[in-house]
Amino acid sequence: MEQLRASFAGLGFKNVKTYVQSGNVVFEAKSEPAAKVCEKIERRILGDFGFSVPVLLKTSKELGEIVKRNPFLNDAAIDRSRLHVTFLSGVPPKTALELLQPLAFPSEQLCVIGQEIYLYCPDGYGKSKLSNVAIEKRLAVRATTRNWATTNALLAMAQ
């Protein structure tokens, strides 16, 4: 993760921090369009590490809104350790829920709000058919999923 932090610092970003070995990076940047920042990061990672990865970027304000919007937080029966957020690279089709629902096990719940999918996987995300690859195929957008603890840790770091 030290090399990843150095790569981000080399792009001129300030206060670069990483979260565990997850590839999540929190940093401060000049005000630029998110797409431009993502492209710079993707090029840098390819140059520094030799592989291509999609980069999704959220501001601290956006991440705070994502956390607040989680529709499952009001349900006391929900085990928060089984909550996840799938971040999408773009706005999904209006039929996203209908496209994804057939993949969900009966015990799973999902909700699409904006460019995020909130998942409740009581039997564990690893067993779910709602993987990033499946979501990407169904919705034609890039996807990356984080558990609820990681999402909240990243928000705390960003604030």
N, C-alpha and C positions, 0 to 999 in steps of 0.2 A: 504494500500500500504506500510505502515511502516513495517509490518510483512514480506511482500514479499522482501523488501529491506534487511531486517535482514537475511532472508534465503539465499539470494545471497551473502551477506557479509560473512555468515557462510561457504560458499563454497570457500572462499579465493578471491573472486572477489573484485576489487577496484573501487572506484568512482561510486558506484551503485546509479542509478537514475531511477525513474519510471515516466511514462507519464500519467497524470490524472488517472482515475480508469480503465484503458484499459488493464492492464496486460502486457503492454510493458515495458521492462526493458533495460536500457542502462548501460553497465559496461565495465571495463577493465579486461582482463584475460590473463593468461600465454598462450603462443602459444601452442595450443593443437588441434587435429582434431575436427572439428565442431560436428561431430556425438558423440564424447566422451563427450564434454561439454553439449550437449543437453541431453544425458542420465543422467549425473550427476544432471542437473537441474530438469529433470522429476522425478527422484528418490527423490530429496529433497522436491519438491512440494507435492508429494504423502505422504512423511513422515511428513511434517510440517502441511499440510492442509487437508490430507485425501482424496484427489481426484487426478485422473490422467488427465493430459493435455498434448497434443502434444506440443513440443517446436521446433520452427524454429529459426535459428540463422543466422544473417547477420553481417558481419564486416562493419565498417564505410565506407571502400572503396567499398565494394559490394553495400551498400545502396546508395552511391553516384552515382555509375554506373546505378543502377536501376532508380534513379530519372532522370539522363541524357537521358536514353534510351526511356523515355515515348514518344511514337509516336504521341500522341495527342496534345503535347505542341505547335506544329507549326501551329495549326489550330485556328485562332483567334475567330472562331464561337463557340469553345468549352468552356463551363462554367466549369472552373477548380474546382468549388465546387461540381461538379458531377463526378469527376474523382476518380478512385479507383485502387489499385494494389492488386492482389491476389498473395500471396507468396506461392509457392509450395514446398513440402518437397523433391522433386526429379525432374528429367527431365521428362516432360510429353511426351507421345507418339507423333510421328511426325504428327499424324492425330488429334492432340488436337483441333485445330481450327474447323475442320469439325465435331468433336464430340460435341463441345460446341455451335456452331452457331445455331442449331435448338432451343436452350433454349433462345436465345436472342430475345427481342422484336425488331420490325423493327427500332425503334428509337435508339437502343443501338448499340454500337460499341465495339469490343474487338480485342485484338492483343496479341498473345502469343510470348514472346521473352525470351529465356532461361528458367529459372524456375519461371517466373512471367507471369501473365496475366494482361494486362492493360485494364481497363473497363471504358467506358463512358456510364453512365446511366442517361440520361437527365430527366427521370421521377422519379429518386431516386433509390438508391440501394435497399432499403427496398421492392420495388415493383418488382425488377428483379428476374427472375428465375435462374440467374447465382449465386446462393448461394454457400457457401463453401461446403455444403453437396452434392449438385448437381454436383459440379466440382469434388469432391472427388470420387463420384460414377462413373462418366464418365471417369476420367483419372487415377484412382487407385493410387492417391497420397494424402497426407494430404494438406489441404489448409487453409489459413487464409487471410482475406481481411482487408485492411486499406484504409481509405479515403486519398485523396491527401494531405490534411492539416496535418494529423497525420504522414504520411510518411515523409513529409518535416520537421516536428517538431522533429521526431526521428533522422533524419539525422543531424539537427542542434545540437541536444544534443550529438550525437556521435562524432561530430567534436570538 
